[in-house]
Structure formats: structure tokens, C-alpha cells
Amino acid sequence: MTALPPSESPRSLSERSESEGPTFSVTGLTGIPEIRPGDDLAAIIARAYGEFGPADGDILVVTSKVVSKAEGRIVEAAERDGVIDAETVRVVATVEHAGGRTRIVENPQGLILAAAGVDASNAADGEVLLLPLDPDASARALAVALRAVTGARVGVVLSDTLGRAWRAGQIDQAIGAAGVRVVQDLRGSTDSGGRVLEATIAALGDEIASAAELVKGKTSGIPVAVVRGLGRLVTDSLDEPGARALQRPAREDLFRLGAAEAWREGYQAALAATAAAVPGWTVIVPVKPAATGKSRLAVPGVDRVDLARAIAVDTIEAAAASDAVARVLVVTADAATAAAVSGIRGVEVVHDTADGLRTAIALGIEAAGTDADRAVLLGDLPALAPAELTHALALAATAGRAFVPDADGTGSALATARARLPFEPRFGADSAAAHRAAGFTELVLPSDWGVRRDVDMLEHLDAARTHGTLGPRTAALLRP
């Protein structure tokens, strides 16, 4: 591609009279077609920018959606809920409204936004767009290409529309940047009256993104705007901190959770502390023979039988280590599993007749007796943490009978009943709905906790490994 010479702006700052104050301009770039996966976005923008007339110090503000399209960050709309789950690092708040439910979450890029940034606006029918995988890297690649083609020292900001706490409506903010100073720390400087500024940090990147949105709009078909006159913010280097510099560190975040979520977290912590002080639960863990268990779990290079047994033993050891558990009854006909857990403190083995899961659970409940608080825990939770089970049982102590849904929300990972109450868990297909129908109280726990991450297939194992720490035996088998 032939390099384009930078042009002079129509009127430079030096040409203005001294009576004129500071100024800048924002102009939308026309002539940019619909972007498709694999398009050379930098070349397309460079052509439109070349006709406009490049100049040193320009800042190109690019709507993140065209970057997402070029990078192929597109999925079918039917998969939206699952994609939002996969793009969620933590849930900040859940808002119920007339149109349904909106989740405010932190995504893998560290952004706090609705639905993890998964959006159908300006996408083709039947599709939704994900944010760029690394917005700062995407901005850097565009800046490198545009500087090389135009010869102009330009900066790039990637923008996306985000809501704000306390304020109605949305504005565009910078989610990626390169060659632009996005933050100006004014603390320690003085204002026009000579007073020292103690807290002022200007979010320059967000201000630039919002200014550009005034000409780009949502329906104009103009995804790129040129901001001219702010050359003092454009840097020679493209290695300056990008838009991540605008993200407040978690330790400084005064609003880490929504009001309801913060209340629930504190309430559950208090319950967990109470349960930890008075252990007494009997936990029943049914385990199929490893030779027939986990038939759908295929991990290249790993023996399935060994893996099934490792998952079960890791689950049992974690359960026994919970401060709320006095006794673990392992119901199994697998001699090797029984031998592996026999030395774990508080673990007893109940011989299984191999007549299926329901029979195994009934045998365990019978062995537990009616005077104990009882819980049935699935034996395929390799990322289970003892503290998670303690927390869950603390919540269960406030209900007569309760259950914890699995990560998908359709199955169940744990079911409980207080002493002397009838106990007939509903494990099996659609067990979450069956437990609700039977009057079990649903316990609300984070979906990324190991206590909800049961494993039947490789994708489940990958999810458990991503969201938590696998037990030592399972982890050892999966090491390269």
C-alpha cells in the first residue's frame, strides 16, 4: 500500500488569534463499508482517512464493534446466555426489570458492563458480537498500521457504549487505546485559584470517546471519527499504558458489588462462620465404579478409569476437610476407591449394591440415620473447596431441606435435609426443577464455585479448571 503524506489541518493552533481559546474538532469518517470477519480494517480505515487528510496529532476513535467484526468475535444469538456466562469473571449486580433481567458483570478484559459486553446492536440478524479479545492490542495494531500508511503520528482509541453508576443513559468510553494519553493525574497541581488539587484525575480517554460518539452516533453508519486539535495527548511511543489504565484497581473500588449482592455476601459470610463453629453434618457421596463411571469424559493421553477415580477421591477429601462436616459416608462398590479414601479422617465406606444412583443415595441416607443433619454431594466435583462446602451447609442450616444447582442451573450438585426430616433427594435429569417442585430451598452460590462444577465431559473439566483449583490427584493426571 502506498504511504499517504500527512496534510496540514485547515487552520493550525498557531494561526488562531490570541483572543481565541483552546479548540478541537471531531469529524466522522465516511465511506467505511460494512465490516466482515477477516477484513483488513486498518487498510479500510486508512483509505477513508487518506481522503480526509491525515495530520500529526490526530486521534482516530474507532467503534469497537467494527473491530469485533473484523476479528471474527461473532456468535449465534441463540448462544448469547452461554457466551455471557463464559465472558463473566464475576457478577457485580443483577437488575430485574420489566423486560427481564440484566447482569452487570466484570468481563475478562476487566471492564464492568452489562451482559459482559455481548451485544446484538449493529450485528447481523441472528448474531451477537463479543468485545475484542484484547482491546489495547487491537488499538495498537491499528495505530501501527495507520502510522505506517499515512506517515502521520496518530493515536487510536477503541470505544464502546457503557452505562454509569448514579446517572441515566449510556455514554461511549475508551476500552482500548494506543499512542494516546488516556489519564491525566492532576493531583498535587493547583487550580486557577492556587488551591492544591487532591483527588482530580482526568479520564481523557473516556472524554475523547464520548466526544467522538456525538458525531458517530448509533445509527449513522459512521464507525470512525477523527479528533483533531488534541495533539498534546498523542505520544510518540505506542507502548504507553492503554485503556486499562482507566480501570480502577479492585482494592480501590468502593462499589465492587450491587446493594443486594453485598447484603447477600455479608449475610452468607455470617452464616458460614456460624456453621464452622458447630460442625455436625453427615455428607453422603455416591461413587460409581471407576470402570463404568465418567463414560463421556475423554481426555487425550489420560486413562479414563484413573481420572474418574481421582475426581471422586479429590471430592471426598475436600468434603472431609470442611469445618461443617463431621462424617463422610462414601457409597461405592469400587474397591480401589474405597481403599484410597479409607485413610481420610472422618470417612467411612458403605458398600453399594450397584443398583444405580438412587439406591446408592438411599443406602447412604439409611447409614447416616435420622438424628444427623444430612447432605448428599455428587462425587464428581474435582474443584470443590472445603470452604465452599462449609458456606453451602451454613446456608442449608437455615432451611429444612435445600439444594445447590449445578453451574448450568438444570442439575443439582448438593441436596440437604436437617435432622429428623424426611429426605428424598431428586438427583437425575432436570433435578434442579425436581428439587424445587419437591419444596427444597434453592441455595444461591456463585456459578464459578467448585461445588457447582460437576464434571461429565471434557468441556466441564476445562470449565472447572478455569474457574477453580483442581484437587491434587486430578491435577496430577492432567499435567503434561
C-alpha positions as CSV (number, residue, x, y, z in Angstrom):
1,M,0.0,0.0,0.0
2,T,1.4,3.4,-0.9
3,A,2.1,5.7,2.0
4,L,0.0,8.9,2.1
5,P,1.6,12.2,3.1
6,P,0.2,13.9,6.2
7,S,-1.7,17.1,5.4
8,E,-1.8,20.4,7.3
9,S,-5.0,21.0,9.3
10,P,-7.2,23.7,7.8
11,R,-6.1,26.1,10.5
12,S,-3.3,25.3,12.9
13,L,-3.4,26.4,16.5
14,S,-0.6,28.9,15.9
15,E,-2.7,30.6,13.2
16,R,-5.5,31.5,15.6
17,S,-5.6,34.9,17.2
18,E,-4.5,35.2,20.9
19,S,-8.1,36.1,21.8
20,E,-9.4,32.6,20.8
21,G,-9.5,29.9,23.4
22,P,-8.5,26.3,23.1
23,T,-10.4,24.3,20.5
24,F,-10.6,20.9,18.8
25,S,-12.7,19.3,16.2
26,V,-14.5,16.0,15.7
27,T,-15.3,14.7,12.3
28,G,-16.9,11.4,11.3
29,L,-15.1,9.5,8.5
30,T,-17.5,8.5,5.7
31,G,-17.0,5.8,3.1
32,I,-16.3,2.9,5.5
33,P,-18.3,-0.2,4.3
34,E,-19.9,-2.9,6.4
35,I,-17.0,-4.8,8.1
36,R,-16.9,-8.6,7.9
37,P,-14.7,-11.2,9.6
38,G,-11.2,-11.2,8.1
39,D,-11.4,-7.7,6.6
40,D,-8.2,-5.6,6.8
41,L,-9.8,-3.0,9.0
42,A,-6.6,-0.8,9.1
43,A,-6.5,-0.6,5.3
44,I,-10.2,0.2,5.1
45,I,-9.8,3.0,7.7
46,A,-6.6,4.3,6.0
47,R,-8.4,4.8,2.7
48,A,-11.2,6.8,4.3
49,Y,-8.7,8.7,6.4
50,G,-6.4,9.4,3.4
51,E,-9.3,11.2,1.7
52,F,-10.0,13.2,4.8
53,G,-6.3,14.3,5.0
54,P,-4.1,12.8,7.8
55,A,-2.3,15.1,10.2
56,D,0.1,14.7,13.0
57,G,-1.6,14.6,16.4
58,D,-4.9,13.2,15.1
59,I,-6.8,10.7,17.3
60,L,-8.9,8.2,15.5
61,V,-11.8,6.9,17.6
62,V,-13.0,3.5,16.3
63,T,-16.2,1.8,17.5
64,S,-15.2,-1.5,19.0
65,K,-17.9,-3.3,17.1
66,V,-16.2,-3.0,13.8
67,V,-13.0,-4.4,15.4
68,S,-15.0,-7.3,16.8
69,K,-16.5,-8.0,13.3
70,A,-13.0,-7.9,11.7
71,E,-11.6,-10.2,14.4
72,G,-14.5,-12.6,14.0
73,R,-15.8,-12.1,17.5
74,I,-19.3,-13.2,16.4
75,V,-21.6,-15.9,17.8
76,E,-25.1,-17.0,17.1
77,A,-27.7,-15.1,19.1
78,A,-29.1,-18.4,20.5
79,E,-25.9,-18.9,22.3
80,R,-25.9,-15.5,24.0
81,D,-26.7,-16.6,27.5
82,G,-24.0,-19.2,27.5
83,V,-21.5,-16.7,26.0
84,I,-22.3,-14.2,28.7
85,D,-21.6,-16.9,31.3
86,A,-18.3,-17.7,29.6
87,E,-17.3,-14.0,29.4
88,T,-18.2,-13.3,33.1
89,V,-15.3,-13.2,35.6
90,R,-17.6,-12.1,38.4
91,V,-21.2,-10.9,38.8
92,V,-21.3,-7.3,40.2
93,A,-25.1,-6.8,40.2
94,T,-28.3,-8.3,38.9
95,V,-31.1,-6.0,37.9
96,E,-34.7,-7.2,37.4
97,H,-36.8,-5.0,35.2
98,A,-40.0,-5.2,33.0
99,G,-38.0,-6.6,30.1
100,G,-36.4,-9.3,32.1
101,R,-33.0,-9.4,33.9
102,T,-29.8,-7.6,33.3
103,R,-26.5,-8.8,34.7
104,I,-23.8,-6.3,35.4
105,V,-20.5,-8.2,35.3
106,E,-16.8,-8.0,35.1
107,N,-15.5,-9.4,31.8
108,P,-12.1,-10.9,31.1
109,Q,-10.8,-7.5,30.0
110,G,-11.5,-6.1,33.4
111,L,-14.4,-4.0,32.2
112,I,-17.6,-3.7,34.3
113,L,-20.6,-3.6,32.0
114,A,-24.0,-5.1,31.2
115,A,-24.1,-8.7,29.8
116,A,-20.3,-8.9,29.6
117,G,-20.4,-6.6,26.5
118,V,-22.2,-9.3,24.5
119,D,-24.5,-7.2,22.3
120,A,-26.8,-7.6,19.3
121,S,-26.9,-3.9,18.2
122,N,-25.3,-3.3,14.8
123,A,-24.9,-7.1,14.4
124,A,-26.5,-9.2,11.6
125,D,-29.8,-10.9,12.3
126,G,-29.3,-14.0,14.4
127,E,-25.9,-12.9,15.6
128,V,-24.4,-11.1,18.6
129,L,-20.9,-9.5,19.0
130,L,-18.4,-10.1,21.7
131,L,-15.9,-7.3,22.6
132,P,-12.4,-7.6,21.1
133,L,-10.3,-10.2,22.9
134,D,-7.6,-7.6,23.8
135,P,-8.8,-4.1,23.0
136,D,-5.5,-2.4,23.8
137,A,-3.7,-4.8,21.5
138,S,-6.3,-4.2,18.8
139,A,-5.8,-0.4,19.1
140,R,-2.1,-0.8,19.0
141,A,-2.2,-2.9,15.8
142,L,-4.4,-0.2,14.1
143,A,-2.1,2.6,15.3
144,V,1.0,0.8,13.9
145,A,-0.7,0.3,10.5
146,L,-2.1,3.8,10.3
147,R,1.1,5.5,11.2
148,A,3.0,3.3,8.6
149,V,0.5,4.0,5.8
150,T,-0.2,7.7,6.4
151,G,3.1,8.8,7.8
152,A,1.2,10.8,10.4
153,R,1.8,10.5,14.2
154,V,-1.8,9.4,15.2
155,G,-3.3,7.8,18.2
156,V,-6.2,5.3,18.3
157,V,-9.0,4.9,20.8
158,L,-11.5,2.0,20.7
159,S,-14.8,3.0,22.2
160,D,-17.8,1.1,23.4
161,T,-21.1,2.2,25.0
162,L,-21.3,1.7,28.7
163,G,-23.7,2.6,31.5
164,R,-22.6,4.6,34.6
165,A,-23.5,4.4,38.3
166,W,-25.9,7.1,39.5
167,R,-26.5,8.5,36.0
168,A,-29.3,7.8,33.5
169,G,-28.3,6.7,30.0
170,Q,-25.1,5.5,28.5
171,I,-22.0,7.2,27.0
172,D,-19.1,5.9,25.0
173,Q,-16.0,5.1,26.9
174,A,-12.5,4.1,25.9
175,I,-11.9,0.3,26.2
176,G,-8.7,0.2,24.2
177,A,-6.1,2.8,23.3
178,A,-2.6,3.2,21.7
179,G,-0.4,6.2,21.2
180,V,-2.8,8.4,23.4
181,R,-2.5,9.5,27.0
182,V,-5.8,8.3,28.4
183,V,-5.3,9.5,32.0
184,Q,-4.0,12.8,33.4
185,D,-3.2,12.8,37.1
186,L,-3.7,16.4,38.3
187,R,-3.2,15.6,42.0
188,G,-0.6,17.9,43.5
189,S,-1.1,20.6,40.9
190,T,-3.0,23.8,41.6
191,D,-6.3,25.2,40.2
192,S,-6.7,28.7,38.8
193,G,-7.2,30.0,42.4
194,G,-3.9,28.4,43.6
195,R,-5.6,25.6,45.6
196,V,-3.9,22.2,45.5
197,L,-5.9,19.5,43.7
198,E,-6.0,16.4,45.9
199,A,-8.3,14.0,44.0
200,T,-8.6,15.1,40.4
201,I,-7.6,12.5,37.8
202,A,-8.9,13.4,34.3
203,A,-10.2,10.4,32.3
204,L,-9.0,11.7,29.0
205,G,-9.7,8.5,27.1
206,D,-13.3,8.4,28.1
207,E,-13.8,12.1,27.3
208,I,-12.4,11.6,23.8
209,A,-14.6,8.6,23.2
210,S,-17.7,10.4,24.3
211,A,-16.9,13.5,22.2
212,A,-16.5,11.2,19.1
213,E,-19.8,9.5,19.8
214,L,-21.6,12.8,19.3
215,V,-20.7,12.6,15.6
216,K,-20.6,8.8,15.2
217,G,-24.0,8.0,16.8
218,K,-25.6,4.6,17.0
219,T,-27.4,4.6,13.7
220,S,-25.4,6.8,11.4
221,G,-23.2,4.0,9.9
222,I,-20.1,6.0,10.8
223,P,-17.9,3.8,13.0
224,V,-14.8,6.1,13.0
225,A,-14.3,9.7,13.9
226,V,-11.2,11.9,13.8
227,V,-10.4,14.1,16.7
228,R,-8.1,17.0,15.7
229,G,-6.5,19.6,17.9
230,L,-5.5,17.4,20.9
231,G,-2.1,16.5,19.5
232,R,-0.6,17.2,23.0
233,L,-2.2,13.9,24.1
234,V,-0.7,11.8,21.2
235,T,2.5,10.1,22.2
236,D,5.5,9.1,20.0
237,S,5.5,5.6,21.6
238,L,2.7,3.0,21.2
239,D,3.9,1.2,24.4
240,E,2.1,3.7,26.7
241,P,-0.4,2.1,29.1
242,G,-3.6,1.6,27.1
243,A,-7.2,2.0,28.2
244,R,-6.6,-0.5,31.1
245,A,-5.1,2.5,32.9
246,L,-8.7,3.8,33.2
247,Q,-9.8,0.8,35.2
248,R,-9.9,1.3,38.9
249,P,-8.0,-1.3,40.9
250,A,-10.2,-3.7,42.8
251,R,-8.7,-2.7,46.1
252,E,-9.8,0.9,45.5
253,D,-13.3,0.0,44.2
254,L,-15.8,1.3,46.7
255,F,-18.7,-0.2,44.7
256,R,-17.4,-3.7,44.0
257,L,-20.9,-5.2,44.3
258,G,-24.5,-4.1,43.9
259,A,-26.5,-3.4,47.0
260,A,-28.4,-6.8,47.0
261,E,-25.2,-8.7,46.2
262,A,-23.2,-7.0,49.0
263,W,-26.0,-7.7,51.5
264,R,-26.2,-11.4,50.5
265,E,-22.4,-11.8,50.7
266,G,-22.3,-10.4,54.2
267,Y,-25.3,-12.4,55.3
268,Q,-23.8,-15.6,53.9
269,A,-20.4,-14.9,55.5
270,A,-22.1,-14.7,58.9
271,L,-23.9,-17.9,58.3
272,A,-20.8,-19.7,57.2
273,A,-19.0,-18.5,60.4
274,T,-21.8,-19.9,62.5
275,A,-21.8,-23.3,60.7
276,A,-18.0,-23.5,61.0
277,A,-18.2,-23.2,64.8
278,V,-20.7,-26.1,65.1
279,P,-19.8,-28.9,62.8
280,G,-22.1,-31.8,62.5
281,W,-23.2,-32.6,59.0
282,T,-23.0,-36.1,57.6
283,V,-22.2,-36.0,53.9
284,I,-23.1,-38.9,51.7
285,V,-21.1,-39.2,48.5
286,P,-22.2,-41.9,46.0
287,V,-19.4,-43.1,43.7
288,K,-19.9,-45.4,40.7
289,P,-17.2,-48.0,40.0
290,A,-14.5,-46.2,38.1
291,A,-14.5,-48.7,35.3
292,T,-18.1,-47.7,34.3
293,G,-18.0,-44.1,35.6
294,K,-17.5,-41.0,33.5
295,S,-18.1,-42.8,30.2
296,R,-18.4,-39.4,28.4
297,L,-15.2,-38.0,29.8
298,A,-12.4,-38.4,27.3
299,V,-9.1,-36.6,27.9
300,P,-6.3,-37.3,25.4
301,G,-3.5,-39.2,26.9
302,V,-5.2,-39.8,30.3
303,D,-6.7,-43.1,31.4
304,R,-10.4,-42.6,32.0
305,V,-10.7,-45.0,34.9
306,D,-7.8,-43.4,36.7
307,L,-9.3,-39.9,36.1
308,A,-12.8,-40.9,37.3
309,R,-11.3,-42.3,40.5
310,A,-9.0,-39.3,41.0
311,I,-12.0,-36.9,40.7
312,A,-14.0,-38.9,43.2
313,V,-11.2,-39.1,45.8
314,D,-10.4,-35.4,45.4
315,T,-14.1,-34.6,46.0
316,I,-14.3,-36.8,49.1
317,E,-11.1,-35.4,50.6
318,A,-12.4,-31.8,50.1
319,A,-15.7,-32.7,51.7
320,A,-14.0,-34.3,54.7
321,A,-11.9,-31.2,55.2
322,S,-14.9,-28.9,55.5
323,D,-15.3,-27.4,59.0
324,A,-19.0,-28.1,58.9
325,V,-18.7,-31.8,58.2
326,A,-18.4,-34.4,61.0
327,R,-18.7,-37.5,58.9
328,V,-18.4,-38.5,55.2
329,L,-20.2,-41.7,54.0
330,V,-18.8,-42.9,50.7
331,V,-21.2,-45.3,49.0
332,T,-19.3,-47.3,46.4
333,A,-18.7,-50.8,45.1
334,D,-15.3,-49.8,43.8
335,A,-12.6,-51.5,45.9
336,A,-9.8,-49.2,44.7
337,T,-11.8,-46.0,45.6
338,A,-12.7,-47.5,49.0
339,A,-9.1,-48.2,49.7
340,A,-8.0,-44.7,48.6
341,V,-10.3,-42.9,50.9
342,S,-10.1,-45.3,53.9
343,G,-7.3,-43.3,55.5
344,I,-9.0,-39.9,55.2
345,R,-10.2,-38.7,58.6
346,G,-13.9,-38.9,59.1
347,V,-14.5,-41.0,56.0
348,E,-16.5,-44.3,56.2
349,V,-17.3,-46.6,53.3
350,V,-20.8,-48.0,52.7
351,H,-20.9,-50.9,50.3
352,D,-23.0,-50.2,47.3
353,T,-25.2,-52.9,45.7
354,A,-24.6,-51.3,42.2
355,D,-28.3,-50.8,41.6
356,G,-28.0,-47.2,40.4
357,L,-27.6,-43.7,41.9
358,R,-31.0,-43.6,43.7
359,T,-30.3,-46.9,45.5
360,A,-26.8,-45.7,46.5
361,I,-28.1,-42.5,47.9
362,A,-30.8,-44.4,49.8
363,L,-28.1,-46.7,51.3
364,G,-26.1,-43.7,52.4
365,I,-29.1,-41.9,54.0
366,E,-30.1,-45.1,55.9
367,A,-26.5,-45.4,57.2
368,A,-26.5,-41.8,58.3
369,G,-29.6,-42.2,60.5
370,T,-32.3,-39.6,61.1
371,D,-30.6,-37.8,64.0
372,A,-28.0,-36.2,61.8
373,D,-28.1,-33.3,59.5
374,R,-27.6,-35.0,56.2
375,A,-26.3,-33.9,52.8
376,V,-25.9,-35.8,49.5
377,L,-22.9,-34.5,47.5
378,L,-22.1,-35.6,43.9
379,G,-18.7,-37.4,43.7
380,D,-17.6,-35.6,40.6
381,L,-16.6,-32.1,41.8
382,P,-12.8,-32.0,41.4
383,A,-12.6,-28.3,42.0
384,L,-14.5,-28.4,45.3
385,A,-13.0,-26.2,48.0
386,P,-13.7,-27.2,51.7
387,A,-14.7,-23.6,52.4
388,E,-17.3,-23.6,49.7
389,L,-19.0,-26.7,51.2
390,T,-18.8,-25.0,54.6
391,H,-20.5,-22.0,53.2
392,A,-23.2,-24.1,51.4
393,L,-24.0,-26.1,54.6
394,A,-24.3,-22.9,56.6
395,L,-27.0,-21.7,54.2
396,A,-28.6,-25.1,54.3
397,A,-28.8,-24.9,58.1
398,T,-31.3,-22.1,57.7
399,A,-33.7,-24.3,55.7
400,G,-35.4,-27.6,56.3
401,R,-34.4,-29.1,53.0
402,A,-32.2,-27.4,50.4
403,F,-30.2,-27.9,47.2
404,V,-27.4,-26.3,45.2
405,P,-27.9,-26.3,41.4
406,D,-25.0,-27.1,39.2
407,A,-23.3,-24.5,37.0
408,D,-25.8,-25.0,34.2
409,G,-28.7,-24.5,36.6
410,T,-30.6,-27.6,35.4
411,G,-28.9,-30.3,37.6
412,S,-28.1,-30.4,41.3
413,A,-24.7,-30.8,42.9
414,L,-25.8,-31.0,46.6
415,A,-29.0,-31.7,48.4
416,T,-29.5,-31.4,52.2
417,A,-32.0,-32.1,55.0
418,R,-31.9,-31.2,58.7
419,A,-32.1,-33.9,61.3
420,R,-35.3,-35.9,61.6
421,L,-36.8,-34.5,58.4
422,P,-37.8,-36.9,55.6
423,F,-35.0,-36.8,53.0
424,E,-35.6,-38.0,49.4
425,P,-33.3,-36.1,47.0
426,R,-34.2,-35.8,43.4
427,F,-30.9,-36.4,41.6
428,G,-31.1,-37.2,37.9
429,A,-32.3,-35.4,34.7
430,D,-33.6,-31.9,35.4
431,S,-33.0,-32.4,39.1
432,A,-33.0,-28.7,39.9
433,A,-36.6,-28.3,38.8
434,A,-37.5,-31.6,40.6
435,H,-35.9,-30.3,43.8
436,R,-37.8,-27.0,43.6
437,A,-41.1,-28.8,42.9
438,A,-40.5,-31.0,46.0
439,G,-40.1,-28.0,48.2
440,F,-36.3,-27.9,48.5
441,T,-34.9,-24.3,49.0
442,E,-32.5,-23.3,46.3
443,L,-29.2,-22.0,47.7
444,V,-27.6,-19.1,45.8
445,L,-23.9,-19.6,45.3
446,P,-21.6,-18.2,42.6
447,S,-21.7,-20.2,39.4
448,D,-17.9,-20.5,39.3
449,W,-17.5,-22.2,42.6
450,G,-16.2,-25.8,42.5
451,V,-19.2,-27.0,44.5
452,R,-21.3,-26.3,41.4
453,R,-18.8,-27.6,38.8
454,D,-19.7,-31.2,38.3
455,V,-17.7,-33.0,35.5
456,D,-19.2,-35.3,32.9
457,M,-17.3,-34.2,29.8
458,L,-14.1,-32.6,28.8
459,E,-15.7,-29.2,28.5
460,H,-16.9,-29.4,32.1
461,L,-13.4,-30.4,33.2
462,D,-12.0,-27.4,31.4
463,A,-14.5,-25.1,33.0
464,A,-13.7,-26.4,36.5
465,R,-10.0,-26.0,35.8
466,T,-10.6,-22.4,34.6
467,H,-12.8,-21.3,37.4
468,G,-11.1,-23.0,40.3
469,T,-8.2,-25.1,41.6
470,L,-8.4,-28.8,40.8
471,G,-7.8,-31.4,43.5
472,P,-4.2,-32.8,43.7
473,R,-5.0,-36.2,42.2
474,T,-6.9,-34.8,39.2
475,A,-4.4,-32.1,38.6
476,A,-1.5,-34.6,38.6
477,L,-3.1,-36.7,35.9
478,L,-3.7,-33.7,33.7
479,R,-0.2,-32.3,33.9
480,P,1.7,-32.6,30.5
